[in-house]
Structure formats: C-alpha cells, structure tokens
C-alpha cells in the first residue's frame, strides 16, 4: 500500500510546485501593452492624422473607417465616415512589399495575399514587423468555398503590419502602421472594414488571370465590387504607379521571419 501511495504523493507535490511556479510568472496585460505602443509610436502621428481628416472635412476620430487595398496598384486607401454617414477619402498608403500574384489565397504557404471583405480582429504591440493587426482570414466565404473545393489547409495568421516584407500579409511600412494602429485603437476594431481587391474594381474589370483560378472567382469579385460602391473616387485620391514585386532574398532576416513568423497553424507574432 505504501508503495502505491508514493507515486501519487510525488505527482501531487510536483503539481503543487508547477502551480506555484506558473503562479509567480508575470502575466501580460495586453490592453496596457497596446496603450504603451500607442504612447511610444502612435501619439506623435496624431497631429498628422488630424490634419488629414481636417483637409477631408471629417471629424476626428471618425465613427467608422475603411481600408481599401488594391494589389495591382500596390496601395491601401483610408476612408472614413462623416456625421452624415457618408464615406470620404482620407489618405493613400503604398504597400511596401508584395508576394504572390493577383487572385485569392487558397492554401497554406502559397504566399498569396487574400482577396475579399475582411475585418481586423486584434492588435499586436509585440510584432516582429514593428506593429501589426490580425486579419480575419479565412472568413466565412473562404471557408465555404474551401469546403466545396475539398481544401482543408487554408493558411492563417495574415496581418496588416509594418516593415517591407511580406509572405501573404499586407506590409505598409512603420510610419503608416503607426498611424493606422493609433486610428484603429481610437475607433475600435469593430468599426474597421478591410476590402482587398486584385485591382480597383470601381474603374476596371478584374485584372486577375483566369489561368488556374477557382470557378467561384467571379462570385467573389462581384461581392468585392459591390462592397466598393459606397467609396466614390475623391478628387484628392491619386493612383499609385504599379511597381514590380520586391524580390524575396533568402537573407538571415527572411529565413528567421519565415521560420518564426510565417504562416502556420499556431498563432505567432506577425
């Protein structure tokens, strides 16, 4: 009987040790960490944001914002609603990196930037890409089409972030992410709409090659085009010239980013 009790006693003592050990570990206050990042990076950008909104005659901070991303044009447009519930163009941020080709993201590790109508779900002040905000890819449309196609590994951990590197995420540089990180914090994640299109479907037909594309692509682009209709072109909105995609060289930063930050099924910092 004593021999049977010893292993149990050992397990109990070991459990108590682990409980005390982990109980002593400091817990990260995520909201405080976001606030600290805002103070460190965002506050100095606020006067410029206020100036942009003043020029557009939209009160700051607005109730809602929209980020319209056009892959062919390599740009992201910021729009905001005024008191009359009308959308107004605010500013354009160029994409600082690009990966994949025109067309939706279909599977893990295809390096495709998703296309569709998305939301931002969380803010990451600890990102290896300076600051980042997670995109809710795959969304319900992505999962539905994957189910019909028999695809199971869709990829995940797609972010809007700083720096100038991308393997499927939206990179806009450090200064731009400083501004948008602050702005999203001001308006709230639930008041941000993100539309990612192959090109500006308000003025052109889809520029995506039909080669090796899913049969449901026209349905997706019809949804995206419909979502873009409230955003009529503003006189201050300028198109950014289409730039060649940056070459991804296998330097130490790239290898480290792909190993520790690239798409996988476990949440990692962008």
Secondary structure, DSSP 8 states (H G I E B T S, - for coil): -HHHHHHHHHHHHHHHHHHHHHHHS----HHHHHHHHIIIIIHHHHHHHHHHHHHTT--SS-S-EEEEEETTTTEEEEEEE-TTS-EEEEEEEE-S---S-SS---STTS-----EEE-EEEEETT-TTSSEEEE--S-HHHHHHHHHHT--------EEESSS--SSSEE--HHHHHHHHHHHHHH-GGGEEEEEESS-TTTS------TT--TTHHHHHHHHHHHHTT----TT---------------HHHHHHHHHTSS-SS----
